[in-house]
Amino acid sequence: MRAVISASRFAPSNLASSLCWALCLILNPRADATETLSSAVPKRPAELESVIVTAHPMPGTEDELAAPAQVLTGSRLDARRAVSIGEMLSGLPGVSASAFGPNASRPIVRGLDGDRLKVLSNGVPVLDASAASPDHAVAAESLLIDRVEVLRGPAALRFGGGAIGGVVNLIDGRIPEAPIETLSSRADLRKGGSANESAGTFRLDGGDGRYAWHADALARRSSDLSITGFSRTAALRSAQPDLDRDLFGRLPNSAATAQGVTFGIARTEADAHLGLALSQNAQRYGTTLFEGRAPVAIDLVQTRLDLSARQSGVAGGTLSIAGALSQYRHVELTGDIVGTEFRNQGGDGRIEWNRQMGATRWVIGGQWGTQTLRVTGEEAFLPLNRGEQSALYVLVDRSLAKSLRVEAGGRIEQVGIQGEAGPIRAAAIDRQFALRNFSTGAVWAVSPTTTLTAHLSHTERAPNAQELLANGVHTATATYEVGDPGLKPEQSNGWNLGLRESVGPLRLRVDVFEQRFNRFISLRGSGETFQRADGEPIAVATFESGSAQSRGAEVDVTWKVWELGAKRLSLEFGHDQVRVTDPTGSPLPRIPAQRWRSATAWRDSNLAARLEALNARRVSRVALDETPTSGSTRIDAWIGWDLSPRWQVQLTGRNLTNAVIRDHTSFLKDSSIAGGRSVLLSLRFQQ
């Protein structure tokens, strides 16, 4: 039996040597900072009417972009913090979650997930294995995030064809980008919730005006999820009785632990910075799956080195560099026995130059990346494979008139995937894909209160290693997956039309969109079965390509009912729906339900509160081998109270009506449900 590295352990010697190497790379030019920040962590994160979306190629406010975007910060982010990134963002316009139990939930944007959705950490891919399987958690901690940016649709051309569905950018300030002269700290303690979560985070930011540094740490532990009734449906319990899984009021094998530590340092000036950050994230969690009577768990560790640099005044513009190197490993445990191991070693980097020239702004950039994925063990369904990516892109933004702005861009990209010959695949493959991506958009201020937006795009995505090379049992999808080495690049053409209306206290956003796919790659049942070693049959599914169409709409309304000084009462309403169908009009599997949202929010100088209801409609139009999913309404509440300038207490209530909630997007929708009614208490200290 191979040894297992516990997720609760770190490697101090490796961290120390890596940190010394990182520090040696910091330049030390003699210069005095001309601007400083009074604090790296504000007392209360400001919630501004207009927030810049930095993940977009042409940064601007949410209403200034041709493609829809949303930013979460301050109390709106605090009210949503959860164990997984998917659960935290689910309920935003157009955003749902894969919901593979409480610990592994990845965002789904407009019905697209996996390799069609880019999850970024500070503008650089997370470089984990979460896109390869729904039971793989995102290697990022929501409790340490300062800000989340969501771009819906293929808006972020600079991130390539993998951003067809959208981009989720998680920002945690691990590399200081501006001078800091004071020491600030923040600590959070959390207790409660449906999984009886106990968590603590600590953060320090400081500097002397020339050098700035950041450090944070996290520890979290949760028990099996408390649920309403049984996790499995009555039909499933009747057809396949299972005493290990059919526990009333509890979701078995869903407990988790996590630890994380980060240290970053940067040389900062008013118009430049150069910094590095070293981090390690470790998680061990139950997947809610069982092999026989043995629970299946995942033990993961990621060590990551980030680089960020920016210099103004380079050829009349600003030059910026961002990149990361990552070593990721996780083992899948059946009981205490190692079954399968994933190792992913990779890096990604981007260099950009942008310049404002009169009414025109230019962005010229290049991106490169590489990764090596090795899957070994009992259920190794992928051979050793390597992927390489390089790209060049140009974007231009021009104001044609005071009320009209247009943007356009193009990206050429080369993607290579190599797979070794062996027991999984008899023959080696080496595929090269030349990809072209284009987009154009316009923002027209029809009047001081009305803005119209339009966005057109052509996107190409290379098939990933799993779609090309898979050949084996994949427990998470309950299928024997078979890839197709001959798959061609996926292509799509799409449009998005938007309306932004702001009249007095009323703010309205409407987006309608359509995406037409040529050679849409999906996993489809073949009708055959494979006999496993234990004698149990398992369905065979193959990766195939064909035409598909995605279309939908999103509506978001905010009404400031009353405002006096720092006191504000507002109401919010929203609706989103998406349909993804094949050429016959039949739905593809695991498409999000139609949803309605409503919320009431209150804010004054030292108190913020929010009450939100999310209604998911029943899903009756289902794909082959899918079952309908009942509708549900989830009601959550949150309150944050500043006891003093340094102390804040937060109280979060989830699923207050104790509803049975099943997500149609989940592979486990018939065997796993969301947590029952719960209350979580959080205490924050900051100075």
LUMZA-938811 format. One record per residue (C-alpha): x negated, y negated, z negated. Coordinates in steps of 0.1 Angstrom, whole numbers, plus 5000, padded with zeros to 4 digits. Layout:
BEGIN
XYZ...
END
This chain:
BEGIN
500050005000498749665009498249404982500849124980499848764972502448634948504148314957503648194922499848184926497647934943494047954954492247664936488847744951490247724986492147404979489047244963486747334992489347225018489846894999486146824998485846885035488846665041487446375020484246385039486146295071487445965057485645675071484545385049484345065069483844755048487044555049489444385025493144455025495244145032498544295023499544524994502544714982503744644947504745004943504545324963507745444948510545184945512645164914515845234934515445314971517145034991519945135013519844885041522544815067519944875095517245145091514445205116514445555131510745625134511145975150512545815182510045735210511245375209511745315171514845095163517845085142520545355145522745125166519945015189519245355202520845505233520945845217522745905184520645915152521145905115518945835085519345955050517545775021518245654986521445774968522845925000519846155001519946224963523546324966522646594992519446744977519647124977517347434977517347465015516947205042520047335061522347315031521046955024521946835059525047035066528046805069526246525086527846435120526946715144524846905118525647245103523447525089522447885096523447975060521548295057522148305020521348014996517548025002517048045040519247795057518047605088519747305104521947355134522547045155525447035180525547415180521947465189519247605166516147815165513647715191515947445205515747235173512547075161512047045124509146805117507146705086506146345089506446355127504546685131506147035135506347225102504347515118506047795099508048095111511547965104512647945141511748315146514448465123517448335104516148485071512948285073513047965051511747635063508347575046509347235032510847114998513946894999513246774963510046594975511446435006511846045006513746015039515346235066515846125102518146325125518246275162521146455179520746575214517646575236516646225227513146275214511346335247507946315232508546635213509146845244511747095257512147255222514046945212517147015234519347035203517746755184515046665159515046665121512146465107511346515070509246225055507546255021504845995022502046245016499546015035499645645024499945415054499645075037497444935010498445004974497044824944499044964915499745304900503345434902504845764891508045954894509246274877512546464882514046744861517046944874519147204856522347374865524247444898525847764910522447934910521447804875518547614890515747484869513347254888510846984881508846754904506146504897504646234919501845984916500845704940497945464935495145274951492744984948493844794979491344965002491845334993495245474985496145824973499246044967499746354947502946554940503846894925507047104923508247414904511647564909513447874897517047994904519148294896521548494917524248264931527548244912530348284937534148294938535248664938533348914960530748804986531849065012535249045029537949285019537849465052534049515049534349645013537049895024535150015054531650025038531750045000528549934984528149914946524949714949526449434969530049434957529549244924532449014914531348654909527748704919525748714951523148984944519548954955519748574960517448454932514348244941511148074928509047814945505947604938504247334957501347094954500146804977497246564976496646285002494146005005493745725030491645435039494145155043494144805058496944565067496744675104495245025101495045345081493145675083494145955059494346325052496646535031496246895018499247085007500347434997503947554996504847894981508348054979509648394969513348454974515948724978517548745013520848905000519949205022519349565010517449855025519350155010519650034974516349834974516649454977514849285005512848974995510448735012507148604997505648315017502748085013501747795037498547595034498547285055496146995063497646675078495946385095497346045102495645735117496745405131494845105145496344785158494644565184493444855207493644725243496344485231498444755216498545005187496845345188498145615165497145975158499046245139498346615135498246915113496547255108498447535091497947885078501248055071501848395058504948585045505648935035508949105035509349325005511649625001511749654963508049614955506849764988505549555016507549625047506649365073504049085073504148765094500948555098501148235118498048025123498447705143497947335148499647045165498346695174499646385191497946065202499945765213499245415225502045155226502144795236504744525239504344325271506844045273510244215275508744555281507344805257505245095268504345425250501745655265500945975247499546315247500346625227498646955222499347255201498447615195499547905174498748275168501448495154500748845141503549075129502549395113504249665092507349885091509549655112506949485135509049395165506549155181502949225193500148995185500848685206499248345212500948025224499347705238500947375247499647055262501646755275501446405287504346155285505145795293508045595280509145245288511745015272512744695288515244415280516944325313519044055296519843935261522644195258521244475280518244705273517245015292514745295284513245575305510545835301508946135316506946425302504846695320504046995299502047315303502947615280501147935279502148255260499948565258500948895243498549185236499149545247499849795220502450015205505149745207504449645243502649885265501349615289499749275280501448965294500048615302502748375312502248005322505047755324504947415340507747205326509246865335511346655312513046325320515346085302516945745307519345545286520845205282522244995253524644715263525944465237529244395253530144145225528744055191530844335176530744595204527844805217528045075244525245335248524545585275521845855277520946095305518346375303516846665321515046915298513147225304512147475277509747775281510948105266509248175233507248475223510248645207512448605238509648745260508049015238510449145212510749525210511949665177514349665148515149325133516949365100518048995098520049015130520949385124519849475160517149645179515849335198514449375233512749075250512349015288508748935299510148805332512348525318512148185335512247845318515547725304516847415320519547165310521046845322522946635297524646305290525746115259528145815258528445615226530545335212529345125182531944885169531444655139534344425129534144265095534044545069534844815095532045015113532945275140530645515158531845745185529745985207530846225234528346455250527846735274524946965281524847205311522347485309520747685337519148005325520347965289518548235269520448415242520448745224523348965237524549305228523849575254526449825242523750075234522450205200519050295187518550575162516450445133513950665114516450705086518950845110521150535110522150395144521550025151522949815180520549725208520549355219518549205247517348855255519148745287519548415306522648275322524547955326526147785296527847465288527947265256530346975251531746795221532446465202531446295170533346015152532045835121533945545104532845335074535145085058533944845031537144825011535844574986532544394980531544144954527844074947526144404941529444584937530744774967533545024973533645195007535545475025534145705051535845925077534346155103535046435127532846655149533346945172531347135197532047415222529247625237530547855264529348095291530448055328533748245321534647995293534048245266532348115235528848205226528348345191527948145158529147815171530047565143533747515134535547195141535146975110536746675093535046465067536146195042534346025014534645744988531445574977530945314949527745114942526844834918523544714903522945024881525545284892526145484924528845744929530145954958533146184963533146374996535446635012534446855042537147055059536047325084538847445106539547815112537547965141539748195162537948175196535048405190532348585210532248955217531749155184532448845163535348815139537448505132536448285103538948135079538947755074537947605041537647265023534647185002534746894977531546754962530846474939527646284928526946004903523645824896523345594866520345374859519945394821517045144823514645024850512645344844515245614836518045744857520546034852522246204881525246444879526146654909529346864913529547114941532647294955534847144928537947344939536047674937536947754974535848054993533547915020532248125049530147955076530948085111527347995121525848255097524848615106526048695071529448525073531348845064528948945036527848615020529648305008528747964995528347904957531347854935532247554914529147414896527647104880523947014881522246754858519146564869516946324849514546094867511745874853509845634874507545334870
END
